[in-house]
Amino acid sequence: MNDSPSTDSGKTAGIVSYFFIIGWLIAYFAMYKDNKTAQASYQLRQTLLFHIASMIIYYAAGAIFAAIFFSGGGTIGYSLFWVIRLGLFILWVIGFIGAINGESKPIPLIGERAQTMFSSI
């Protein structure tokens, strides 16, 4: 049995936190609570705001574009919804690559705000 302290810099918790809200919960409660590192804190704050913002945007955009779709603007509403999904996916990829590389690189638009909003993490 290996009783030596963990040498993980928080990179693993940061990577796991990008896999939806369940990944964030696993990263926070199973990996971060006993091994708090600056890298893990940074990624957890960033992904928490990303997941919250993504859910709000998906539901709001879905409701708006459903109204557009059913009022006769089906193609426009459907296309705009996919553009928003693509934009969120690109932001997710940028953050995920930063986590894989062990960088504290902010996700555009929300990364810096997350650091101040969730400074207690």
C-alpha positions in Angstrom: 0.0 0.0 0.0 1.3 3.4 -0.9 1.0 5.9 1.9 3.0 8.7 0.4 1.3 12.0 -0.2 -0.3 12.5 -3.6 1.8 14.2 -6.2 -1.3 15.0 -8.3 -1.2 18.8 -8.9 -5.0 18.8 -9.3 -4.8 18.1 -13.0 -7.0 15.0 -12.7 -9.7 16.8 -10.8 -9.6 19.6 -13.3 -10.1 17.2 -16.2 -12.9 15.2 -14.6 -14.8 18.4 -13.7 -15.3 19.1 -17.4 -17.6 16.0 -17.8 -21.0 17.5 -17.1 -22.2 18.4 -13.7 -21.8 14.8 -12.5 -18.1 15.0 -13.3 -17.8 18.3 -11.4 -19.4 16.7 -8.4 -17.0 13.7 -8.5 -14.0 15.9 -9.0 -15.1 18.1 -6.1 -16.1 15.6 -3.5 -13.9 12.6 -4.4 -10.7 14.2 -5.6 -10.5 17.8 -4.4 -11.8 17.8 -0.8 -8.7 15.9 0.5 -6.2 17.3 -2.0 -6.8 21.0 -2.5 -4.5 22.5 -5.1 -4.5 25.8 -6.9 -4.9 24.1 -10.3 -7.9 22.0 -9.2 -9.5 25.1 -7.5 -9.1 27.1 -10.7 -10.6 24.5 -12.9 -13.5 23.7 -10.5 -14.5 27.4 -10.2 -14.3 27.7 -14.0 -16.3 24.6 -14.8 -18.9 25.3 -12.2 -19.8 28.6 -13.8 -19.6 27.0 -17.3 -22.0 24.2 -16.4 -24.5 26.7 -14.7 -24.3 29.1 -17.7 -24.6 26.3 -20.2 -27.8 24.9 -18.5 -29.4 28.4 -18.4 -28.5 29.1 -22.0 -29.7 25.7 -23.2 -33.1 26.1 -21.5 -33.6 29.7 -22.4 -32.5 29.2 -26.0 -34.6 26.1 -26.3 -37.7 27.9 -25.1 -37.1 30.9 -27.4 -36.3 28.9 -30.4 -39.2 26.5 -29.9 -41.5 29.6 -30.0 -39.7 30.7 -33.2 -40.0 27.2 -34.7 -43.7 26.8 -33.9 -44.5 30.3 -35.2 -43.2 29.4 -38.7 -39.5 30.2 -38.4 -38.4 26.6 -38.0 -35.2 26.7 -40.0 -34.0 30.0 -38.4 -34.7 28.9 -34.9 -33.2 25.5 -35.4 -30.1 26.9 -37.0 -29.6 29.5 -34.2 -29.9 26.9 -31.6 -27.2 24.8 -33.2 -24.9 27.8 -33.5 -25.2 28.4 -29.7 -24.5 24.8 -29.0 -21.5 24.9 -31.2 -20.2 28.0 -29.5 -20.6 26.4 -26.1 -18.8 23.3 -27.3 -15.9 25.4 -28.6 -15.6 27.1 -25.1 -15.7 23.6 -23.5 -12.9 22.4 -25.7 -10.7 25.4 -24.9 -11.2 24.9 -21.2 -10.7 21.1 -21.5 -7.5 21.4 -23.4 -6.2 23.9 -20.7 -7.1 21.3 -18.0 -5.3 18.5 -19.9 -2.2 20.7 -20.2 -2.4 21.7 -16.5 -2.7 25.4 -17.4 -4.8 27.9 -15.5 -6.1 29.4 -18.8 -9.5 31.1 -18.5 -12.4 30.1 -20.8 -13.3 33.1 -22.9 -16.2 35.2 -21.5 -16.6 33.4 -18.2 -13.2 32.2 -16.9 -12.1 35.3 -15.0 -15.6 36.0 -13.7 -15.8 32.4 -12.3 -12.6 33.1 -10.2 -14.2 36.0 -8.4 -17.7 34.5 -8.1 -16.6 31.2 -6.6 -13.5 32.4 -4.7 -14.4 30.2 -1.8 -13.7 27.0 -3.7 
